[in-house]
Amino acid sequence: MSIQDVYQAVVDFDEDAMDDLILKELDNGTDIQQLLQEGLIAPMDYIGKQFSEGELFVPEMLMAAQTMKKGLVILKPKLGAGGSASSGTIVIGTVKGDLHDIGKNLVGMMLEGGGFEVIDLGVDVEPMAFVEAAKKNSAKIVGLSALLTTTMPAMEETVSAIKESGLEVKTMVGGAPVTQAFADKIGASGYSEDAPGAVELARKLML
Ligand code: B1M
């Protein structure tokens, strides 16, 4: 048994094996940060690259994320006790008027896999709800998803509300109709085309 087995379970979507593998590593006294980084985050980076290169598709990425999340559930309380667990808090949600959440969920799971604490507000989220959640959770980033051209204005409204709140919070946006040009136009801090890219972007925005 080794961290490599945990890594492989994520890559193989072996959800059933995950609990045992993690518990055995903990019993063996494996360093929790190392287990998180090398056993759970590293395979999600790999899966993300495969997805970006067209080698894997949404269902596979969801299965890998689900497997990773199983391990994360066991590690999370222990990480909190040890301090320096999270790479930072990100509030995420689908903007007002929009009920699409598959892509947003995927982004949220990949961000968790990337070591971030994710507060998911769900769908059809009012601009001020993002502001309040960012404030309450001391979030560094707010992530907005929109799938409809008709809800893109709500994304702009939300970015403006966050700026007007005076909070030191960066905004990242994405979703099928959203582009880098649109993100620039509404003054978002960053745009990502897909979930793995969102993790990379969040890491940059946290610096
Ligand atoms: Co709707 N829908 N839908 N829909 N739906 C689309 C988006 C549409 C393109 C279909 C079409 O007409 N061809 C179209 C939008 C047209 C437009 O605006 N130009 C559309 C429409 C019109 C509608 C309704 C208005 C239909 C109606 O009722 N007349 C209605 C609107 C309801 C509402 O939101 N108010 C509606 C409803 C629905 C369902 C509820 C049935 C269902 C949603 C179920 C759910 O999400 N729980 C649904 C679905 C499933 C789709 C399609 C088929 C698939 C969307 C999806 O999940 N894609 C979609 C057509 C299509 O895309 N082929 C369609 C997979 C997902 C992984 O991709 O969300 O793009 P995506 O996420 C990607 C990236 O965009 C990015 O990362 C993900 C991948 O890595 N990303 C981010 C997403 N968010 C990000 C955030 C980031 C960074 C990256 O940073 C924070």
Residues whose N, C-alpha, C, O or C-beta is under 5 A from the ligand:
A	BS01	B1M	V58 G97 D98 L99 H100 D101 I102 G103 K104 V107 G143 L144 S145 L147 L148 T149 T150 M172 V173 G174 G175 A176 S192 E193 D194 A195 A198
